[in-house]
Amino acid sequence: MKFFIHWIIAVAGLVVAYLILSPRGLMSIDGTTSAYLAFAVMAAVLGLVNIFIRPILKLLSCGFIILTLGLIMLVINAFLLWFSSWICSLLGIGFVVQVPWGALWGSIIVSVVSFVAHLFIHERR
């Protein structure tokens, strides 16, 4: 249940990021892929990438995280969004982050939407 809620929040963040960034040419969905399928698969891939790759990147860059007071996490999050987009393109899902600025702004938007959504969700411990 917890994974499903996080997945729904990731889908919502990706939809908001797409709606903001696609008119500017920073994100797109391939015409052969359903938008619903693209958002669903991209959210699942992004979740898996955040589970398996993000901790490794944080461990390897912990010195830079401290040195930049956490601002390097914006770059790491942008890379993870771009990498997830690349994996989706390998899977034949046409969710494409066009340029590095699209990945940066997309990761910021997804993070803000996720933060706001988690404010309203009370998880039992």
C-alpha positions as CSV (number, residue, x, y, z in Angstrom):
1,M,0.0,0.0,0.0
2,K,2.8,2.4,0.9
3,F,4.6,1.8,-2.5
4,F,1.3,2.5,-4.3
5,I,0.8,5.8,-2.5
6,H,4.4,6.9,-3.3
7,W,3.8,5.8,-6.9
8,I,0.6,7.9,-7.2
9,I,2.5,10.9,-5.8
10,A,5.3,10.4,-8.3
11,V,2.8,10.2,-11.2
12,A,1.2,13.4,-10.0
13,G,4.6,15.1,-9.8
14,L,5.5,13.9,-13.3
15,V,2.2,15.1,-14.7
16,V,2.6,18.6,-13.1
17,A,6.2,18.7,-14.4
18,Y,5.1,17.7,-17.9
19,L,2.3,20.2,-18.0
20,I,4.7,23.0,-17.0
21,L,7.7,22.0,-19.0
22,S,6.3,20.5,-22.2
23,P,5.1,23.8,-23.7
24,R,8.7,25.1,-23.3
25,G,10.1,22.1,-25.1
26,L,11.9,20.6,-22.1
27,M,9.9,17.4,-21.8
28,S,7.9,15.4,-24.3
29,I,5.9,12.2,-24.7
30,D,6.4,10.2,-27.9
31,G,3.3,10.1,-30.1
32,T,3.3,6.3,-30.1
33,T,3.0,6.0,-26.4
34,S,-0.2,6.6,-24.3
35,A,0.4,9.4,-21.9
36,Y,-1.1,7.4,-19.1
37,L,1.2,4.5,-19.7
38,A,4.2,6.9,-20.0
39,F,3.5,8.5,-16.7
40,A,2.8,5.2,-15.0
41,V,6.0,3.5,-16.2
42,M,8.2,6.6,-15.7
43,A,7.0,6.9,-12.1
44,A,7.8,3.2,-11.5
45,V,11.2,3.5,-13.1
46,L,11.9,6.7,-11.2
47,G,10.9,5.0,-7.9
48,L,13.2,2.0,-8.6
49,V,16.1,4.3,-9.6
50,N,15.6,6.3,-6.4
51,I,15.6,3.0,-4.3
52,F,18.7,1.5,-5.9
53,I,20.9,4.2,-7.4
54,R,20.3,7.3,-5.4
55,P,21.9,5.9,-2.1
56,I,25.0,5.0,-4.1
57,L,25.3,8.4,-5.6
58,K,24.7,10.1,-2.2
59,L,27.4,7.9,-0.6
60,L,29.9,8.7,-3.4
61,S,29.2,12.4,-3.3
62,C,28.8,12.9,0.4
63,G,31.8,15.3,0.5
64,F,30.3,17.5,-2.2
65,I,26.9,17.4,-0.5
66,I,28.5,18.8,2.7
67,L,30.7,21.2,0.8
68,T,27.8,22.7,-1.2
69,L,25.4,22.6,1.7
70,G,23.2,20.1,-0.1
71,L,22.8,22.0,-3.4
72,I,24.5,19.2,-5.3
73,M,21.4,17.1,-4.6
74,L,19.7,19.2,-7.2
75,V,22.2,17.9,-9.8
76,I,21.8,14.3,-8.5
77,N,18.0,14.5,-8.7
78,A,18.2,15.9,-12.2
79,F,20.5,13.1,-13.2
80,L,18.2,10.5,-11.8
81,L,15.2,12.0,-13.7
82,W,17.2,12.0,-16.9
83,F,18.5,8.5,-16.3
84,S,14.9,7.3,-15.6
85,S,13.9,8.9,-18.9
86,W,16.7,7.1,-20.7
87,I,15.6,3.8,-19.2
88,C,12.1,4.4,-20.3
89,S,13.3,5.1,-23.9
90,L,15.1,1.7,-23.8
91,L,11.8,0.1,-22.7
92,G,10.0,1.8,-25.6
93,I,8.2,4.2,-23.4
94,G,8.4,7.7,-24.9
95,F,8.8,9.9,-21.9
96,V,11.7,12.1,-22.9
97,V,13.5,14.8,-21.0
98,Q,14.9,16.9,-23.8
99,V,17.7,18.9,-22.2
100,P,19.6,19.1,-18.9
101,W,17.6,22.1,-17.9
102,G,14.4,20.1,-18.4
103,A,15.8,17.5,-16.0
104,L,16.8,20.1,-13.4
105,W,13.4,21.9,-13.5
106,G,11.5,18.6,-13.7
107,S,13.3,17.2,-10.6
108,I,12.5,20.4,-8.7
109,I,8.9,20.3,-9.7
110,V,8.5,16.6,-8.8
111,S,10.2,17.2,-5.5
112,V,8.0,20.1,-4.6
113,V,4.8,18.2,-5.5
114,S,6.0,15.2,-3.6
115,F,6.8,17.3,-0.5
116,V,3.4,19.0,-0.6
117,A,1.6,15.7,-1.1
118,H,3.5,14.0,1.8
119,L,2.4,16.9,4.1
120,F,-1.2,15.7,3.7
121,I,-0.4,12.0,4.2
122,H,-0.1,10.7,7.7
123,E,1.6,7.3,7.8
124,R,1.1,5.0,10.7
125,R,4.3,3.8,12.4
